[in-house]
């Protein structure tokens, strides 16, 4: 029964979004940690690409189930692989933006910080929404609705 509850509504999409944002946060942090490393090239994944893939999975679920229930089947892309248990695995690519500095590093601190803040906000929003959904389920199960 819990499997049916946890795969309904927005819960699967929020879980995928949280997984994506968490892995991207690690990637962005790695870029910041190496901002002064010679020959380091910043890497990232396309947020719009992930959003499009997630949107397609939601539409496919609606067509398959006739509603808003069921697992989301995220399709693999050049930047996203599917691991065990449906876990997302990011395959980042070298970011083509930024001018090479004298040490052959393509650092762009302003863009990195903007991406870091936006990604953290996305993670926070998705986790807050998921928590509210789980709180509703918990309240319904305990008959406190």
C-alpha positions as CSV (number, residue, x, y, z in Angstrom):
1,X,0.0,0.0,0.0
2,X,2.8,2.4,0.8
3,X,4.3,1.8,-2.6
4,X,1.1,3.0,-4.2
5,X,1.1,6.1,-2.0
6,X,4.7,6.9,-2.6
7,X,4.3,6.6,-6.4
8,X,1.3,8.9,-6.7
9,X,0.9,12.5,-7.4
10,X,4.0,14.7,-7.4
11,X,6.0,12.5,-5.1
12,X,8.1,10.6,-7.7
13,X,8.8,13.9,-9.6
14,X,9.9,15.6,-6.4
15,X,12.2,12.6,-5.6
16,X,13.8,12.7,-9.0
17,X,14.3,16.5,-8.7
18,X,15.9,16.2,-5.3
19,X,18.2,13.5,-6.6
20,X,19.2,15.6,-9.5
21,X,19.8,18.7,-7.4
22,X,21.8,16.8,-4.8
23,X,24.1,15.4,-7.4
24,X,24.4,18.7,-9.2
25,X,25.3,20.4,-5.9
26,X,28.2,18.0,-5.5
27,X,29.3,18.8,-9.1
28,X,29.1,22.6,-8.6
29,X,31.0,22.3,-5.2
30,X,33.7,20.3,-7.0
31,X,34.0,23.1,-9.6
32,X,34.3,25.7,-6.9
33,X,36.9,23.7,-4.9
34,X,39.0,23.5,-8.1
35,X,38.6,27.1,-9.2
36,X,42.3,27.8,-8.8
37,X,43.6,24.5,-10.1
38,X,45.6,24.8,-13.3
39,X,44.2,23.1,-16.4
40,X,40.9,22.4,-14.6
41,X,37.7,22.6,-16.7
42,X,34.4,23.2,-15.1
43,X,31.8,20.6,-15.8
44,X,28.0,20.8,-15.6
45,X,24.8,19.2,-16.8
46,X,21.9,20.9,-18.5
47,X,19.1,21.9,-16.1
48,X,16.8,22.5,-19.1
49,X,17.7,19.0,-20.4
50,X,16.7,17.4,-17.1
51,X,13.5,19.4,-16.9
52,X,12.6,18.2,-20.4
53,X,13.4,14.6,-19.5
54,X,11.3,14.8,-16.3
55,X,8.4,16.4,-18.2
56,X,8.5,13.6,-20.8
57,X,8.4,11.0,-18.0
58,X,5.4,12.7,-16.4
59,X,3.5,12.8,-19.7
60,X,4.4,9.2,-20.4
61,X,3.1,8.2,-16.9
62,X,-0.2,10.0,-17.6
63,X,-0.6,8.2,-20.9
64,X,0.4,4.8,-19.3
65,X,-1.8,5.0,-16.2
66,X,-4.5,7.4,-17.2
67,X,-3.8,9.5,-14.2
68,X,-1.2,10.6,-11.7
69,X,-0.2,7.3,-10.2
70,X,2.8,5.0,-11.0
71,X,6.5,5.2,-11.2
72,X,8.3,7.8,-13.4
73,X,10.4,6.1,-16.1
74,X,13.2,8.6,-16.7
75,X,14.9,8.0,-20.1
76,X,18.6,8.0,-20.2
77,X,20.3,10.9,-22.0
78,X,23.8,11.9,-22.7
79,X,24.0,13.6,-19.3
80,X,21.7,11.4,-17.2
81,X,22.1,7.6,-16.6
82,X,19.8,5.5,-14.6
83,X,21.4,3.5,-11.8
84,X,20.1,0.7,-9.5
85,X,16.7,1.4,-8.0
86,X,16.1,4.2,-10.6
87,X,18.8,6.4,-9.0
88,X,19.9,9.2,-11.3
89,X,23.6,9.3,-12.2
90,X,24.9,12.5,-13.8
91,X,27.4,12.4,-16.6
92,X,28.6,16.0,-16.7
93,X,30.2,17.6,-19.7
94,X,32.8,20.3,-19.9
95,X,31.2,23.7,-19.8
96,X,32.0,25.5,-23.1
97,X,31.5,28.9,-21.5
98,X,34.2,31.0,-19.8
99,X,37.5,32.3,-21.1
100,X,40.6,30.3,-20.3
101,X,42.8,32.1,-17.8
102,X,46.6,32.2,-17.9
103,X,46.6,28.8,-16.0
104,X,44.3,27.2,-18.7
105,X,41.4,27.1,-16.2
106,X,38.0,28.2,-17.5
107,X,36.8,29.6,-14.2
108,X,33.7,31.7,-14.1
109,X,33.0,32.5,-10.4
110,X,29.9,34.6,-10.9
111,X,28.1,31.9,-13.0
112,X,29.2,29.2,-10.5
113,X,27.8,31.1,-7.6
114,X,24.6,31.8,-9.4
115,X,24.2,28.2,-10.3
116,X,25.0,27.1,-6.8
117,X,22.4,29.4,-5.2
118,X,19.7,28.4,-7.8
119,X,20.4,24.7,-7.4
120,X,20.3,25.0,-3.6
121,X,16.9,26.8,-3.8
122,X,15.6,24.1,-6.1
123,X,16.7,21.4,-3.7
124,X,15.2,23.2,-0.7
125,X,11.8,23.8,-2.5
126,X,11.6,20.2,-3.7
127,X,12.5,18.8,-0.3
128,X,10.0,21.1,1.5
129,X,7.2,20.1,-0.9
130,X,8.1,16.4,-0.5
131,X,8.0,16.8,3.3
132,X,4.6,18.3,3.1
133,X,3.3,15.5,0.9
134,X,4.7,12.9,3.3
135,X,3.2,14.7,6.3
136,X,-0.2,14.5,4.7
137,X,0.2,10.8,4.1
138,X,1.4,10.3,7.7
139,X,-1.6,12.3,9.0
140,X,-4.0,10.3,6.8
141,X,-2.6,7.0,7.9
142,X,-2.9,8.0,11.6
143,X,-6.5,9.2,10.9
144,X,-5.8,12.7,12.0
145,X,-7.1,14.3,8.9
